Amino acid sequence: MRAAGFSGPTRVTVTQGMVVQRSVDEIVSAVFSLSSAAPHLFADRLPAFSEDLRHLLTSAARNDRFAERRRDIDVAIWRP
């Protein structure tokens, strides 16, 4: 970035730490939002994977919910 004329980086940490409740549907959506698990990568196996994932999550969920502690987010800001 410096070689391209940018200065920085200025680093900022956005502190999270809060606990959020997530449903099975939200977890499934989060999985499919990952580039390594994008729906098109499953081709014709997508319905079977989705069904297996939902079954696994439902059997592990307490009251159909999961608790997740949000991680801090580190941001690197480069300026022209």
Secondary structure by P-SEA (a helix, b strand, c coil): cccccccccccccccccbbbbbcaaaaaaaaaacccccccccccaaaaaaaaaaaaaaaaccccccccbbbbbbbbbbcc
